[in-house]
Amino acid sequence: MPRALLVVALAVVLASPSAMAQDGHHGHGHAENHDWYEKLKRPGSNASCCTGTINGVEGDCRPTRAYQKDDGTWYALLDGRWVAVPPKTVLNELAPDGRSHICANKTGTIFCFLGGSPKS
């Protein structure tokens, strides 16, 4: 396959909705998981993790990829870039699908994070 064609094919795959959902892009994958996202509470409070808009329009929670370093710090993809997850936002529970999920607004403020089992 010519190099230029390979580059174009890779760009199409990386820009696909499923690839964006895995990279923690705002709004991607929220609708499929909304029923249990809306039940998540921020650590230490009764405030919801899911502060997205209503009626199926973008949500703050979405699936992502993440890993945990030896010191216990989680790193997650948030809108396509790796960020350290503040420990105060980590929920000590697993998502029903076992994957990592992050709840953050468009400016990058993380409300809640669920680490995958064991790493995802």
QUIFEN-V328880 format. One record per helix or strand. SS is the DSSP state (H for helix, E for strand). FROM is the first residue (numbers start at 1). TO is the last residue. Records with the same first field share a line. If there is no record, write none. Layout:
SS->FROM-TO, FROM-TO
This chain:
H->3-14, 17-22, 30-37, 87-89
E->23-23, 41-41, 48-48, 61-64, 66-68, 74-78, 81-84, 90-90, 100-104, 110-114
